Amino acid sequence: MHTHRSRHIFQFMTILFSLIVECNWFGCAYLLTAIIALIVYTFIKISITLLFFIMNSMSHGLSSEICRVGTQGT
């Protein structure tokens, strides 16, 4: 049972490998580009979200600090 399953996995890997080799220049290049683009897009989106969050919290902190200093001055 176990050997049968491992043979199936091996066959699947062989098919997958042959597909990768065969469609190397077109399909896999396109797939790789799509994956890289998705990773880059996700990374940029997270970075922008973090940047906005940091800027927002910093500006809030600064404005509250200015208000505190302003009220102390009067």
C-alpha positions as CSV (number, residue, x, y, z in Angstrom):
1,M,0.0,0.0,0.0
2,H,2.7,2.4,1.0
3,T,5.0,1.5,-1.9
4,H,2.0,1.9,-4.3
5,R,1.4,5.4,-3.0
6,S,5.1,6.4,-3.2
7,R,5.1,5.1,-6.8
8,H,2.1,7.4,-7.6
9,I,4.0,10.3,-6.0
10,F,7.1,9.5,-8.1
11,Q,5.0,9.3,-11.3
12,F,3.3,12.6,-10.5
13,M,6.7,14.2,-9.8
14,T,8.1,12.8,-13.1
15,I,5.1,14.1,-15.0
16,L,5.4,17.5,-13.3
17,F,9.1,17.6,-14.1
18,S,8.6,16.7,-17.7
19,L,5.9,19.4,-18.0
20,I,8.3,21.9,-16.5
21,V,11.0,20.9,-18.9
22,E,8.7,20.9,-21.9
23,C,7.0,24.3,-21.2
24,N,10.2,25.8,-19.8
25,W,10.4,28.8,-22.2
26,F,6.7,29.7,-22.4
27,G,4.4,28.3,-19.7
28,C,6.8,28.1,-16.8
29,A,8.4,31.4,-17.6
30,Y,4.9,32.9,-17.6
31,L,3.9,31.1,-14.4
32,L,7.2,32.2,-12.7
33,T,6.6,35.8,-13.8
34,A,3.0,35.6,-12.5
35,I,4.2,34.2,-9.1
36,I,7.0,36.8,-8.8
37,A,4.6,39.6,-9.7
38,L,2.2,38.4,-7.1
39,I,4.9,38.2,-4.4
40,V,6.2,41.7,-5.4
41,Y,2.6,43.1,-5.4
42,T,1.8,41.6,-2.0
43,F,5.2,42.9,-0.6
44,I,4.5,46.4,-1.9
45,K,0.9,46.4,-0.6
46,I,2.1,45.3,2.9
47,S,4.9,47.8,2.8
48,I,2.6,50.7,1.8
49,T,0.0,49.6,4.4
50,L,2.8,49.5,7.1
51,L,4.2,52.8,5.9
52,F,0.8,54.5,6.1
53,F,0.2,53.0,9.5
54,I,3.5,54.2,10.8
55,M,3.1,57.7,9.3
56,N,-0.5,57.8,10.7
57,S,0.5,56.8,14.2
58,M,3.6,59.1,14.1
59,S,1.5,62.1,13.0
60,H,-1.1,61.3,15.7
61,G,1.7,61.1,18.2
62,L,3.2,64.4,17.0
63,S,-0.1,66.2,16.9
64,S,-1.0,65.0,20.4
65,E,2.5,66.0,21.6
66,I,2.0,69.5,20.0
67,C,-1.4,69.8,21.6
68,R,0.0,68.8,25.0
69,V,2.9,71.3,24.7
70,G,0.4,74.0,23.5
71,T,-2.0,73.5,26.4
72,Q,1.0,73.6,28.9
73,G,2.1,76.9,27.3
74,T,-1.1,78.7,28.0
